[in-house]
Amino acid sequence: MSLMSVAEVAQFLGVQEIRVERLERESLLVAKDKDANGKPLFDMNDVKRYKEFAERIGGI
């Protein structure tokens, strides 16, 4: 399992970091762990699946 930071997910999805944090709060992206600063870390495979799903339903 490869973990991605909020910044990495934001860059991968092409959105702002605040958007990634909101997706996590709304349980649309589920964090697998927290970093030393308490920021969520996401599984790369989950992020890829979310991006594919979001694209199919009209965008992120």
Residue pairs with C-beta under 8 A, 6 or more apart in sequence:
1 32
1 43
1 44
1 45
2 43
2 44
2 45
3 32
3 33
3 41
3 42
3 43
3 44
4 12
4 41
4 42
4 43
4 44
4 47
5 35
5 39
5 41
6 17
6 20
6 21
6 39
6 40
7 17
9 20
9 29
9 42
9 47
10 16
10 17
10 19
10 20
12 47
12 51
13 19
13 20
13 47
13 50
13 51
13 54
13 60
14 60
15 60
19 60
20 29
21 40
23 29
23 50
24 30
24 31
24 40
24 42
28 50
29 42
29 46
29 47
29 50
30 42
30 46
31 40
31 41
31 42
32 41
32 42
32 43
32 46
33 40
33 41
34 40
34 41
35 41
51 60
54 60
